[in-house]
Amino acid sequence: PSRGQCNVLGLSPTRDALKIRQRIGYVSDAPALYDWMRIDEIGWFASSFYPDGFMERYRQSIERYDLPATRKIKHLSKGQRAKVALALALAHDPELLILDEPTSGLDPLVRREFMESMVERAATGRTVLLSSHQIAEVERVADQIAIVHQGKIRLNARLGDLRDEVHEVTFTLADPLGAIPFSSGAVEILSQQQAGRQVRWITRDVDGVAQQTLAAHPGIQNIRSRPATLDEIFVACTRGEVPKAAESEPLLKSHVEGLDSIDRQAS
């Protein structure tokens, strides 16, 4: 980044790096572990960097994850390595746990166990920041969603609010070349697709303004609306074709502009 500030738990990463590391945990999609160590040995090694209690919590985690304590890291499967990394990240009871694609390449059962442990973690009042391409996985466990595209946060909201506010709206135009009039700024069109007279929108519409205004327009027919899925919201924010305003009558405002490719991640 060329400008701005970053604080973690109210601390500066440049001035308080050690304090921050003691209060956060981190798991990546390819955790760096010493292959020549055994599972119990790598826990003992890491415990020297943290206060008392680390080793006891680490042992509890490896027992819960059914990991053989005396097996060397180099002989573990990818799923077992991910569990060791998670056990290490949780052993000092961090306030903030950062997970960067932690379930990438894991089988469905291991992914489910991993995510269930994160839900339990969040239930204790700790914060879990999960970065993932697995949209269904995120939708199942997250309560706050951020969609990042081309280095910018395109959307940041509570999942419950998105379910209430974001809808797929489809309708038919009497004239495929006719304008769709709107004067309200209360609605965001996240994406628009049109095939002949058929139009499909993904809209963020808090008060149902879009459907009400469409219904009042004589040139619009067969209006249907349903809550959008998180997958549809993500695609709309990262690959959506945003409508251009007609010269004669303004369209609904759009907060997502110039998006023509997808490269994703979600918070």
N, C-alpha and C positions, 0 to 999 in steps of 0.2 A: 504493500500500500504506500501511496505517496503522501498521505496526510491522515490526520485523525488521532484518536486516543484509544487505548485498550486497557480496561481494568478487569481483573479477575477476582471475584469475591471481595471487591472494594480495594484490591491491592494492585500495585504497579508491577508488571512482569519484569521491568528492568531493575527496579529497586528491591523488590520483595520476591525474587524468583524462588528462593529456598522455602519461604513460608507458603507460597502458592503450591509448590510441588507436594508439600506435606498435607495439603488440604484437598487435592484433586486426585482422581484416578483416571487412567487412560488405557483403552484397549483399541488396537488397530486391526485391520483385516489380515495383516501378516505380522503378528507379534514377534519381536526380536528376543529370543530366549537362548540361553547357553546350552547347546545341544549335548555337551559332555556332562552336564549336571543331571542329577536325579531330581524328581519332582520335589521331594522334601528338602534337598540341598539348595535348590534355587529359592525356596521360601526362606530358609535360614540366611542365605546371602542377602536377600532383599530386606530382611528384618533389621539389619544393622543400620539402615537409613531412616528408620521410623521409631516412634515411641513404643513402650511396652504394650503388649497385647496383640501385636502384629502376627506373631507366630501362632498363637492360639486361634485367632480368626482364620488364618490361612489353613490350618489343619482342619478346622470345621468345614471350610469350603471344599477342600479336596475330598473329604469324606462324603459330603453332600453330592458332589459331582461324580462320585464313584471312580476316582482317579487312583491308580496304584502308586503309592508314595515312593517306592524304591525303583520305579522304572525311569530309565534315562529319557531325557527330553527328545533325543534323536529317534527314539523308537515309538513316539506317540503319533497318533493320527492327527489330521488337521483339526477335527472336532475336539480332541483331547488337549491339543495345544491351546486352542481358544479358551477352554475351560481353565487351564493353568493361568493364562494371561488374566482372565477375569478374577480368579482367586487372588492373584497378586494385587490387582487393582483395587480389590475390595478390602484387603486385609488390614489396611490402616484406617478403615471406616471413613472414606473421604466424603466431604460435603457435596462435592461435584464430581460426577462420573461422566467422562467423555468417551463415547463409543463411535469409532470411525469405521463404518461398514463391518461391524464385528462378526456378522453371520455370513459373510460372503463365502460361498463355496461349501457351506456346511449342509448336512442332510436335514430334512424337515424336522425330524425329532429333536436333534440337537438345537436347531434354531428355536423351536418352541420352548425347550427348557431354558435356553438363554434368555429369551424375551420374558418368560414368566418370572425369572429371578430379577429382571429389571423392574417389572411391575411391583414386585414385593419390595424392592429397594426404594422405589418412589413412595410407596405407602408408608415408609418410616419417616418421611419428611425430607429425605435427601433429593437432590436434583440429578436427573439423568438426561444428558444431552446426546441424542442418537442421530447420527448421520447415516442415511441408508437409501439405496435405490429400491428396496423392497417396499413398495407403496402399501400393499395389504398389511404387511408387518407393522409399518408405522401407524396405519389407521387403527390397528388392533390395540396398540399399547400407549400411544401418545395422547396428551391432552392439549398441547400447544404445538402448532405446526408452522414451520417457516419453509418456504420454497425459494431456493437460490438458483439463479440462472445468469450465466455470463458475469459472475462476480457480484451480482446485486440481489438483494432480497426483494423478490417480486410479491410475496405475500407473507404476512405474519399474523396469525390469529388463533384463537382457541378452536379446537376441533368441533366442539359443540356449536359454536357460533357459525362456523362454515357450513355445517349441516343444515342450520336454520336459514342461512342467508344466500347460499350459492345454489342455483338451480339450472337445470337444462330446460330451455324454453324452445319449443318447436312450433312453427306456424307456416301457413301457406299464403303467398301473395296473390291477389287477384290479377295483378299485372307484374310480371317478373322484372320489369324495368322501373317500376314505381318506387318512389322514395318511402322510407319508413320514418315518419315524423315523430320527434321527441323533443321536448323542451326541458325535461326534468334532468337535474344533475344528481339525483339521488341513487342512480344505478350505475354500476360498472359493467361493461361488456368485456369479459375476459377473452372470449373468442367468438368468431362468427364463421359459419360455413353455409354456403348456398349452392343448391343444385336446382337450376331452373326456378320454379316458384317456391320450392321448399327451402326454408331457412332454419338453421339450428344455432342457438346461442347458448353459451355458458355465461350466466350473469350473476353478479353479486348485488342482490336486491333486498334490502332490509325490510321494506314495507310493502312488497308486492306491487310496486309502481309499474314495472315493466309489463306484467300481465294485464293490469288494469288499463293501461294506456293502449296496449295492443287491442284489447277487447273493444275499446271505444272507437277504433279506426275502421271505417267501412271497407278498406281495401285489404284487410287481413282476416284470414279464416283459419279454422281448425287449430286453435291455440291449445297447446298442451304444456304442462310444467311438472317437473319432478325434482327432488333433491339430487344434486350431482354427487357422484362418488369422489373420493379423494384422488383417485387415478385420473378422472376426467378433469378435476380442478388443476392437477399438476400439468397435464398435457396442455390445457388452456393457457396456463401461465407461462409455459416455456415454448410452445409451438403454435399457439393460437393465431389465427388470422384475424387481426383486429379491424373492424369496419371503419371506413373513412366517412367523415361527415358529409352529407349532401350539401350542395351549395344553397339550396332553397330552404331546407329545413334541417336543423341539427339532429344528429343521432344521439343516442345515449353516450355519455362520456366514457372514455376508456382510460384506465390507469396502466395498461400494459401496451407498450408501443414498440414497433420495430423488432418483434421477436419472430425469427424465421428459422431457428434451429433449436435443437434440444441438447443440453449437455449435463444434466442434473445432479442434484443431491438433495434434501429436505430437512429442517430442524424442527 
